[in-house]
Amino acid sequence: MMITKQYNIITSTGFARPATLLVQVSRLFTSRISLEYQKKSIDLKYSTDSIMDILSLRIRPYSMINIKAEGIDEYDALQTIDNLFNKNKLIIDQTEFLSCKSNPK
């Protein structure tokens, strides 16, 4: 089975820190974990290559990304990533997202 979760990214200082955090967290799990953005997919478990590949996507503030996990600990992996995004204030819920898109600062 595979689990997919969609996120609205709000980081306005670039995606380097979130990319690094995603790769670090992904290495803690046995599941295959990937990031999808604009029909491109990056496997998050290849350390340095993954970070550079993510940065090459040029993810912009208020963009939607998908994180997919497949494997024995897929639920735990996505829950940990979700907690990481929330703790570091990298995502917003759909209501806030729609408000920001219609009233950019």
Contact map, one row per residue, 1 for C-alpha under 8 A:
111000000000000000000000000000000000000000000000000000000000000000000110000000000000000000000000000000000
111100000000000000000000000000000000000000000000000000000000000000011110010000000000000000000000000000000
111110000000000000000000000000000000000000000000000000000000000000011100011001000000000000000000000000000
011111000000000000000000000000000000000000000000000000000000000001111000000000000000000000000000000000000
001111100000000000000000000000000000000000000000000000000000000001110000000001000000000000000000000000000
000111110000000000000000000000000000000000000000000000000000000111100000000000000000000000000000000000000
000011111000000000000000000000000000000000000000000000000000000111100000000000000000000000110000000000000
000001111100000000000000000000000000000000000000000000000000011110000000000000000000000000111100100000000
000000111110000000000000000000000000000000000000000000000001111110000000000000000000000001110000000000000
000000011111000000000000000000000000000000000000000000000000111000000000000000000000000011110000000000000
000000001111111000000000000000000000000000000000000000000001110000000000000000000000000011100000000000000
000000000111110000000000000000000000000000000000000000000001100000000000000000000000000000000000000000000
000000000011111000000000000000000000000000000000000000000000000000000000000000000000000000000000000000000
000000000011111110000000000000000000000000000000000000000011100000000000000000000000000000000000000000000
000000000010111111100000000000000000000000000000000000100111000000000000000000000000000000000000000000000
000000000000011111110000000000000000000000000000001000100000000000000000000000000000000000000000000000000
000000000000011111111000000000000000000000000000000000000000000000000000000000000000000000000000000000000
000000000000001111111100000000000000000000000000000000000000000000000000000000000000100001000000000000000
000000000000001111111110000000000000000000000000001001100000000000000000000000000000000000000000000000000
000000000000000111111111000000000000000000000000001000000000000000000000000000000000000000000000000000000
000000000000000011111111100000000000000000000000000000000000000000000000000000000001000000000000000000000
000000000000000001111111110000000000000000010000000000000000000000000000000000001000000000000000000000000
000000000000000000111111111000000000000000011110011000000000000000000000000000000000000000000000000000000
000000000000000000011111111100000000000000000010000000000000000000000000000000000000000000000000000000000
000000000000000000001111111110000000000000000000000000000000000000000000000010011000000000000000000000000
000000000000000000000111111110001000000000011000000000000000000000000000000010000000000000000000000000000
000000000000000000000011111111000000000000011000000000000000000000000000000000000000000000000000000000000
000000000000000000000001111111000000000000000000000000000000000000000000000000000000000000000000000000000
000000000000000000000000111111100000000000000000000000000000000000000000110010000000000000000000000000000
000000000000000000000000001111110000000000000000000000000000000000000011100000000000000000000000000000000
000000000000000000000000000011111000000000000000000000000000000000001111110010000000000000000000000000000
000000000000000000000000000001111100000000101000000000000000000000011110010000000000000000000000000000000
000000000000000000000000010000111110000000111000000000000000000000111100000000000000000000000000000000000
000000000000000000000000000000011111000011110000000000000000000000111000000000000000000000000000000000000
000000000000000000000000000000001111100011110000000000000000000011110000000000000000000000000000000000000
000000000000000000000000000000000111111111000000000000000000000011110000000000000000000000000000000000000
000000000000000000000000000000000011111110000000000000001010000111000000000000000000000000000000000000000
000000000000000000000000000000000001111100000000000000000000000010000000000000000000000000000000000000000
000000000000000000000000000000000001111110000000000000000000000000000000000000000000000000000000000000000
000000000000000000000000000000000001111111000000000000000000000000000000000000000000000000000000000000000
000000000000000000000000000000000111101111100000000000000000000000000000000000000000000000000000000000000
000000000000000000000000000000000111000111110000010011000000000000000000000000000000000000000000000000000
000000000000000000000000000000011110000011111100010000000000000000000000000000000000000000000000000000000
000000000000000000000110011000001110000001111110011000000000000000000000000000000000000000000000000000000
000000000000000000000010011000011000000000111110010000000000000000000000000000000000000000000000000000000
000000000000000000000010000000000000000000111111110000000000000000000000000000000000000000000000000000000
000000000000000000000011000000000000000000011111111000000000000000000000000000000000000000000000000000000
000000000000000000000000000000000000000000000111111100000000000000000000000000000000000000000000000000000
000000000000000000000000000000000000000000000111111110000000000000000000000000000000000000000000000000000
000000000000000000000010000000000000000001111111111111000000000000000000000000000000000000000000000000000
000000000000000100110010000000000000000000010011111111100000000000000000000000000000000000000000000000000
000000000000000000000000000000000000000000000001111111110000000000000000000000000000000000000000000000000
000000000000000000000000000000000000000001000000111111111000000000000000000000000000000000000000000000000
000000000000000000100000000000000000000001000000011111111100000000000000000000000000000000000000000000000
000000000000001100100000000000000000000000000000001111111110000000000000000000000000000000000000000000000
000000000000000000000000000000000000000000000000000111111100000000000000000000000000000000000000000000000
000000000000000000000000000000000000100000000000000011111110000000000000000000000000000000000000000000000
000000000000001000000000000000000000000000000000000001111111000000000000000000000000000000000000000000000
000000000000011000000000000000000000100000000000000000101111101000000000000000000000000000000000000000000
000000001011011000000000000000000000000000000000000000000111111000000000000000000000000000000000000000000
000000001111010000000000000000000000000000000000000000000011111000000000000000000000000000000000000000000
000000011110000000000000000000000000000000000000000000000001111100000000000000000000000000000000100110000
000000011100000000000000000000000000000000000000000000000011111110000000000000000000000000000000000000000
000001111000000000000000000000000000100000000000000000000000011111000000000000000000000000000000000000000
000001111000000000000000000000000011110000000000000000000000001111100000000000000000000000000000000000000
000111100000000000000000000000000011100000000000000000000000000111110000000000000000000000000000000000000
000111100000000000000000000000001111000000000000000000000000000011111000000001000000000000000000000000000
011110000000000000000000000000011111000000000000000000000000000001111100000001000000000000000000000000000
011100000000000000000000000000111100000000000000000000000000000000111110011011000000000000000000000000000
111000000000000000000000000000111000000000000000000000000000000000011111110000000000000000000000000000000
110000000000000000000000000001110000000000000000000000000000000000001111110000000000000000000000000000000
000000000000000000000000000001100000000000000000000000000000000000000111110000000000000000000000000000000
000000000000000000000000000011100000000000000000000000000000000000000111111110000000000000000000000000000
011000000000000000000000000010110000000000000000000000000000000000001111111111000000000000000000000000000
001000000000000000000000000000000000000000000000000000000000000000001000111111100000000000000000000000000
000000000000000000000000000000000000000000000000000000000000000000000000111111110000000000000000000000000
000000000000000000000000110010100000000000000000000000000000000000001000111111111000000000000000000000000
001010000000000000000000000000000000000000000000000000000000000000111000011111111100000000000000000000000
000000000000000000000000000000000000000000000000000000000000000000000000001111111110000000000000000000000
000000000000000000000000100000000000000000000000000000000000000000000000000111111111000000000000000000000
000000000000000000000100100000000000000000000000000000000000000000000000000011111111100000000000000000000
000000000000000000000000000000000000000000000000000000000000000000000000000001111111110000000000000000000
000000000000000000000000000000000000000000000000000000000000000000000000000000111111111000000000000000000
000000000000000000001000000000000000000000000000000000000000000000000000000000011111111100000000000000000
000000000000000001000000000000000000000000000000000000000000000000000000000000001111111111100000000000000
000000000000000000000000000000000000000000000000000000000000000000000000000000000111111111100000000000000
000000000000000000000000000000000000000000000000000000000000000000000000000000000011111111000000000000000
000000000000000000000000000000000000000000000000000000000000000000000000000000000001111111000000000000000
000000000110000000000000000000000000000000000000000000000000000000000000000000000000111111110000000000000
000000001110000001000000000000000000000000000000000000000000000000000000000000000000111111110000000000000
000000111110000000000000000000000000000000000000000000000000000000000000000000000000110011111000000000000
000000111100000000000000000000000000000000000000000000000000000000000000000000000000000011111101100000000
000000010000000000000000000000000000000000000000000000000000000000000000000000000000000000111111100000000
000000010000000000000000000000000000000000000000000000000000000000000000000000000000000000011111110000000
000000000000000000000000000000000000000000000000000000000000000000000000000000000000000000001111111000000
000000000000000000000000000000000000000000000000000000000000000000000000000000000000000000011111111100000
000000010000000000000000000000000000000000000000000000000000010000000000000000000000000000011111111110000
000000000000000000000000000000000000000000000000000000000000000000000000000000000000000000000111111111000
000000000000000000000000000000000000000000000000000000000000000000000000000000000000000000000011111111100
000000000000000000000000000000000000000000000000000000000000010000000000000000000000000000000001111111111
000000000000000000000000000000000000000000000000000000000000010000000000000000000000000000000000111111110
000000000000000000000000000000000000000000000000000000000000000000000000000000000000000000000000011111110
000000000000000000000000000000000000000000000000000000000000000000000000000000000000000000000000001111111
000000000000000000000000000000000000000000000000000000000000000000000000000000000000000000000000000111111
000000000000000000000000000000000000000000000000000000000000000000000000000000000000000000000000000100111
